[in-house]
Amino acid sequence: MDDIHCYSIEHVRAQAEVAMARSGYYELRFYAESGRPAREKTDSIETFYYYPSGGTIRDREMNIVYYEPKLDKYHTSNRDV
């Protein structure tokens, strides 16, 4: 079964579709390891913050833990030409 709490670009997009937007970011929940979203199931799930205007995933202290160009709505490869 595809677990929505395992970090991937597809799971960020799926969670963001149903999450409430708050001041330009979305609260998402992923399994975590060493304070970062984990791609596989772990013993803990944490809240992370997705900022589509920069394609960044941030931790609870707002440190950038991932930059994903595919999630950046202003990245040139994601714009319609």
C-alpha positions as CSV (number, residue, x, y, z in Angstrom):
1,M,0.0,0.0,0.0
2,D,1.2,3.5,-0.9
3,D,1.6,5.3,2.4
4,I,0.9,9.1,2.1
5,H,3.2,9.8,5.1
6,C,6.3,8.5,3.2
7,Y,8.0,11.5,1.7
8,S,7.9,11.9,-2.1
9,I,6.9,14.7,-4.5
10,E,3.7,12.9,-5.3
11,H,2.8,12.7,-1.6
12,V,3.6,16.4,-1.0
13,R,1.2,17.3,-3.9
14,A,-1.5,14.9,-2.6
15,Q,-1.4,16.3,0.9
16,A,-1.3,19.9,-0.3
17,E,-4.4,19.3,-2.3
18,V,-6.4,18.7,0.9
19,A,-4.4,20.8,3.4
20,M,-5.6,24.3,4.3
21,A,-3.3,27.0,3.0
22,R,-1.9,29.3,5.8
23,S,0.0,32.4,4.9
24,G,1.6,30.9,1.8
25,Y,2.4,27.4,3.2
26,Y,0.8,24.1,3.9
27,E,1.2,21.9,6.9
28,L,2.0,18.3,5.9
29,R,2.7,15.2,7.9
30,F,5.5,12.8,7.1
31,Y,7.5,10.0,8.8
32,A,10.6,11.6,10.1
33,E,14.2,10.6,10.7
34,S,16.8,12.9,12.2
35,G,14.4,15.8,11.8
36,R,13.9,15.3,8.1
37,P,11.0,13.8,6.1
38,A,11.6,10.1,5.6
39,R,11.0,8.2,2.4
40,E,10.2,5.0,4.4
41,K,8.1,4.3,7.4
42,T,9.7,5.2,10.8
43,D,8.5,5.2,14.4
44,S,7.5,8.9,14.3
45,I,5.4,11.3,12.2
46,E,6.1,15.0,12.3
47,T,4.6,18.1,10.8
48,F,6.6,19.9,8.0
49,Y,5.7,23.0,6.1
50,Y,5.6,23.2,2.3
51,Y,6.1,26.6,0.6
52,P,5.1,26.3,-3.0
53,S,6.4,29.7,-3.9
54,G,9.9,28.4,-3.2
55,G,9.5,24.7,-3.5
56,T,10.8,24.3,0.0
57,I,10.0,21.8,2.8
58,R,10.7,23.3,6.3
59,D,10.9,21.7,9.7
60,R,9.1,23.0,12.9
61,E,11.8,25.6,13.4
62,M,11.4,26.8,9.8
63,N,14.8,25.5,8.7
64,I,14.8,24.4,5.0
65,V,15.2,20.6,4.9
66,Y,14.5,20.1,1.2
67,Y,14.3,22.2,-1.9
68,E,12.4,20.5,-4.7
69,P,12.5,22.4,-8.0
70,K,9.5,20.3,-9.2
71,L,7.4,21.7,-6.3
72,D,8.5,25.4,-6.9
73,K,5.6,27.1,-8.7
74,Y,8.0,29.8,-9.9
75,H,10.8,27.6,-11.1
76,T,11.3,28.1,-14.9
77,S,10.9,24.5,-15.8
78,N,7.5,24.5,-14.1
79,R,6.0,27.5,-16.0
80,D,3.9,27.3,-19.1
81,V,5.8,28.9,-21.9
